[in-house]
Amino acid sequence: MLTFKQGGDVGQNQRVCLLALMLLAMMASVSQAASLDDYWLYEQYYEDHPEELPWLEALTRAVQSPPRSIHSGEQHRPVRIAQVYPGLQASSYWSDSENALTGRLDDLGIRYWLETRYTAPNIHLDEQIRQIRELLEWQPDFLIYTLDSPRHRHIIERLIQNTDTRLILQNITTPLKSWKNRQPFMYVGFDHIEGGRILARHFAERFPEGARYGVLFRSKGLVSQMRGSGFIEALPPGHRMLSSYYSDSSRDGGREAAGRMLSQHPELDYIYACSTDVALGTLDALEASGQSLSVNGWGGGPEEIEQLREGRLDTVLMRLGDEAGIAIAEAISRTLQGKPVPTVFSGQFVVLDSRMSDAEIHQHEAYARRYSGAGRDY
């Protein structure tokens, strides 16, 4: 059963963690990004931890099934949930996930108190540290954060060492090997490497051998590494990469990087964009230059679906996005019931393209956003 902390002063361990986070705020980001070899890939983790497979199967069934309310006696007070989300971006992934989380918690009959803080991805880390420090003083039962940079890693290491709060890392499905058996409570999201592989198979089918392409990453970090390597390594050798650029994960950064790429390589057949904001920035650059080539979306939120319907994006990799928030809610439910929770959960993908009918797109979108899309006119 979930053991709740009582009210009162923050404990000694919490104070140590707060001090460490304050010191981190003054650190320069000098660490090198970890290699992909430092992480278990999703399938590798469960090969090494087969004892968790039944827990994963049970959670997956719960996510894909109608909600089952908990018994009133299984919860003695509202669950305190804190979120620090890099949600200030064009992609609606983070806000949609929050809507899915709260919608599923409501359907499960779980009483909760949610506090959320937003920043921009990767560029407001000092602000994220301040927000975490503030939320830890509230003594949440669960803290939802992310892992995409060396500084994220430093923050998380101190959190898992020095707090009783259950830490959920969202938008990552690859546990860090060096943390061994002292892992966060849960990793949840969509396998970035598998998403890249799916798009690579799609581009391989649509373009012949000898096709020329460029890669536009988001900011440097684990997500870019995984989405990029998953795609590049899965392409047939006949496809030739002519150029690649990192951006700052913003639409403006994507437009600037795409503009440089297009001016240097106007002969490109397609550009692989590693995020929604980068894809939308690439479309801006194409419009400004008057050029035309194939670009993908990565995520499948409303912004990308609109561009797909208008014919500006040829392909969209859609996450069944609400599954992340639903999985977190179901994990909280299982914890309240004293049931085990798997360390990693990864949601499903589907590929949408310009050859699909509007009805097909609508069907996929409605299921993917069955909580976050409620009340929308698709």
N, C-alpha and C positions, 0 to 999 in steps of 0.2 A: 504494500500500500504506500501511497505517496505520503511522506512525512513532511509536514509543514513547519517552518520556523515560526516561533512566536514573535510578537512585536517587541520593540525595545531598541536598545543601542545596537549598532552594527558590531558584530563579533570581532575578535582579534584577527582572525584570518581575513575577514572582509577588509579590515583596516590595512593589513599588509598589502592586499591586492590594490586598494585605492592608492596607496603610496607608490606602488610599482607603476600603476597607470599614469600617475602624475609625472613620474620620472620619464616614462615613455614619451610623453607629450613634448619633451625637450630633446628627444633623440633625433638625429638626422637619419634619413632613410639610406643607409650605406650598405645594408646587407644585400647579398646577391640572391636572386630568385632561386628557389629550389628547383632541382631537376625533376622531371617527371618520374625518374627512377626512385625518387624519395617518397612516392605515393603508391599505395595499392590502387590499381585500377579496379573498377566496380566488380568485374567478374573475378579478378584475382583475390580480392578481399574474401569473397565467399568460398573460394577454393581453399583458402587458408583457415577459414572459420566456418566449417560446414555445420557446426552446432547451432548457428544462428539462422540457417535456412528455414526451419519451421516458423521462426518468429517473423521472417521476411514474408513468407507465404501467407501467414495469418494477417499481417498488416496490409499486404497487397489486396487480399480478398476484401478487407474492410474498406479500403479506399475505393475499390471498384463496385461496391455494393451500396444499397441504401443505408442510411445511418441507423444505428441501433442505440437508443438512449441508455445511459447508465442508470443504475438504481439510485434512488435518493440517498440511501445510507452510505454510498461510496464516496460522498463528498461532504466535508464538514464545513468548509468555507470556500469563498471564491478563489480560484487559482490566479496567482499573479503572474502575468506574462509581460515581459519587456522585449521590445524589438528595436534594433538599431539598423536601419535599412538604407542602402545607397539608392534611394528611390527617386532622386531629383534628376530624371532623365526622360527622354521621349518614350522609351519602352515602359509599358504599363505592368511589367512582370511583378514588381514588388507590391504595388497597390492592389493588383488583382489577387496576389497571394494572400494579402491581409484580408481581403473580402472573402476569399475562400475559407481561410482559417476561422474567421468569426462566424460565417454562415454555417460551417460544419459544427463548430462548438455549440451554436444555438440549437441545431438539429439534434445534437447528442444530449441536450439537456444539461450541459456543463455550465456552471456559473463561473464567471471569470472577470478579471480586471485587467485590461490591456493598456499599456503605455507604449507609444511608438515615437521614435525620433528618425528624421530623414536627413540625409546629406547627399552630395553628389558622389558618384563612384570614384574611389581611389585618390581623390584630390582634396578631401576634407577629413583626413585621418585624425588630425588633432581635435577637430570638432567631434568626431566619433568617440575618441577617448574621453572627452569631457562628458558626452552623453552617457557612455557606459558608467562612468564614475557616478553620475547623478542617479542613474537607474539602480545601481547596486545598493545605494543607500536606502532605497525603497525595499530591498530584500526580496526580489522576485523569485518565484519558484522555477521559472524558465526564462532564459535569455536567448533570443534569436539574433544571430549575427551572421557574418560571412567570412570567407577566407579566399583572398585573391592576391596578396602581396606579402613580402617579408615582414612588414610592420603589422599587418593583420596577424601573422603567425606569432610575433612576439606578444601581442595583446592576448591572444587566445591561450598561449602557454601559461601566462600568469593567471588567467581566469580559471583554467582547469586545475591549477595547482592550489589556488588560494580561496576559492568560493565553494559554497554548497549548492549554488544555483545550477540547475541542469542547463548546460549550454547546447543549443541546437545551431549548427552551421548550415545555412541555406545557400543554395546555388553551387554546391560542391558535393560530389559523390565519391571522392577519392581520399580515404583516410591517410594521414601522414604516418609513415612507418616508424619514425623516431619516437612517436608518442606511445607506441607499443600498446600496453593494456590500459594506459591512462588516456583514453580517447574522450572527446566530448560525448555528451549523452547521445547525440544523433547527428548524422549528415543527411541532408535531404535536398533534392533538386532533380536535375535532368543531366544525364551523363554527357558532358561536353564532347568527349572523344567520340562517343557513339553518334552524337548529332552530326559531327563533322564527317564521319564515315557515311552516314545516310545521304548527306548532300553530295559527297563525292560520287557515290553510285548514281545519283540522279544526273549530275553533270556529265558523267561518263556515258550515260545513255543518250543524252541530248546532243553531245558534241563529238565529232569524229576524232580519230587519232591525229595528232598534230595541232589540236586546239591550243590556243595561247591564252594564258590567264594571269591575273594578278591577285594577290591576297592583301586585304586590308584588315589588319588586326585592330582590336580595341587597345586600351593602354597595356603596357607591359605587365604581365602577371600570369598567374596560373590559368585563368580562364582562357586568355589568348593562346597560351601554349597548347592547351588541350584542344580547343576548337581548331586551331591551325594545324597541329600535328595530325589530329584525327582525319582532317580533310586531305592534306597533302600526301600522307602516306597511303591513303586508300585510293587515290587516283591511279588510273593506268599510266604506265611510264610514257606513253605517247603524248600525254598532255604536258605542255611546257610552261613552267612558271617563268614569266619575264620580269616580275617586279613584286615587291612586298613592302608595305609601310605599316608602322604603328601609328595610332592616333592617340587622342586623350580621352577616348570613350564617348565623346560628345558628337552631336550632329555637325557642329562647326568644324571640329577636328577631322571628322570623316570627309567632309567636303574639301577641306584643304589637302588632305592626303590623297584623295581621289583625283583632285585637280592636278597634282604633281604627276601622279601615275599616268593619267590620260594624256598629259602633254608630252611625256617621255615615250609612251607606248600607245600611240593611237591605233595600232594594229591588233589590240587585245580582242579576244572573242567573248570573254566573260570575266567578271570580278567576283571573287568570293569574299563576302563581307561577314565579319565575325560577330556582329551585333546589330540590333535594330537601329541605334543611333548612327552607326557607321554606314549602314545600308541607306538610310534616309539622306545622309550627307552625300553619299555617292550619287544618288539620284539628283540632288541639287547640282553637283558638279557636271553631270551629264547634260542636264538642261542648260546650264550656263555655256557649255562648250558646243552644244549642238550635236554631240556624238550619240551613238546608239549601240548598246551592247547589253548582254544579259547580266543581271544582278539578282542575288538572292536576298531574302529576309531571314533573320535568325531569331526565332521566338514565336512569331505568329500572333502578336497582339493586334489590337484594332488598327493601329497606325499602319502596320504592314498589310493587313487584309485590305484596307482601303486602297493602298497602292497596287496590290495585286488585281483588285477588281477594275481599277482604272488602267491596267495594262502597263504600268511603269515597272513593277517587279514581275519577273517571269516565274519565280519560284519562291516559296516560303516554307521554311522548316518550322512547323507548328509544334510547340510543346503542348501536351494536354495540361495546360498551365495550372489549373486549379488543383491538380493532383498533389502539388507540393504543399499547399495550405491544408488540404484535406488530410494528407499524411501526418502533418504536425498535430492537427486536432485529434486524429485517431491515436497517435502516440501518447498524447496527454490522457486520452480516455483509457488506454491500456495501463498507463502508469497508475491512474486513480484506482483501477481494478486489481492492481498488483500483478499484472501480466508483463512478461518480458517484451522489450522493444528492440528490434534489430538496430545495429549501429548505422547502417546505410540504407536509404530508400531512394530509388530513381524512378521518375515518372516516364510516361510514354511519349513518343513523337509520331507525327504524321506529316507527309510532304504534300503541300498544295501547290498546284501550278496553274498557269494561265489557260490550260486546255480543259480544266474542270468547269462544270456548270455552276451557276450561282447557287443552285439548290445543294449541290455536293459540298461546296465551301461552307454554306450555312449550317449544314448538318454537322460537319466536323467542328466548326467554331462553337456551336451551341453546346456540344458535349464537352469540349475543352474548357469552356468558361461557364459551367453550369451553375456556379455561384457568383462569380465576378461579373458575368454577363446578364444577370437577372434584370429584367425590365428593359433591356436594350432592344432596339428595333434592328434586327439583322437584315 
